[in-house]
Amino acid sequence: MNFLKNMATLFALLAVTACSSTPVKQAAPEPSSGSNVTMCTMDIKQCPSGKSVGRSGPQCQFVCD
């Protein structure tokens, strides 16, 4: 019984180690050479109406409706 408990613990440790040490990489899509891609920072502004908006558009402006 003790042997099975030790094996289960060892298996669990190996599984956790394998999952936590495996890097997950997701590549960002490369823009084509002729396109104008604008990437805005992920700031948030609270509008007077109470609505929260992020930056958008080619000038990365906050747009409150």
N, C-alpha and C positions, 0 to 999 in steps of 0.2 A: 504493500500500500504506500509506503514511504517513497519507494522508487517511482511509482506512477505520479505522485504529487511533485517530486523533484523534476520529472520529465515534463510535466505540464507547465511548471514554472519556467523551465528552461525554454520551452517552445514559445511561451508567451513573451518572454524577454527577447528572444530572437525575432519574433514577429514585430514587436514594437520597434526594435532597433532597425530592422530592415525598412519599415514604413517611414520612420522619422529621418533616416539618412538618405533616402532616395530623393534627389532634387527634382522638382517639378518646374519645368521651364516652358513658358509659352511665349513664342516669338511674336513681336508686334509686326503687323503687315508692313511691308516696304512700300512707300508711295512710289508711283510711277514717276519717271523723270520729268514729264511734262505737266504734272498736276501741282496745284498750289494747295498744300495741306496745312491747315492751321490747327495747332494743338494748344488748347487753353489750360491754364492751371485749374485745379478743382476747388476754387474758392466758392464760398456760399455767402450770399447777402440776403438779409431780411428786408423785404419791401415794406413801405408804410402800411400796406394792407395786411401785413402779417405773413404773407406768402414768402417762402424761401426760394431763391433762384440761383442758378449757377451761371458761369460765364458761357456765352454762346456767340455764334456768328464769326465772321472773318476778323472782326476787331476784338473779339473776346470780351464783349461788354455784358454788363448785367442788364437784363431787360425786365423791368417791372411793368406789369399790365395795369 
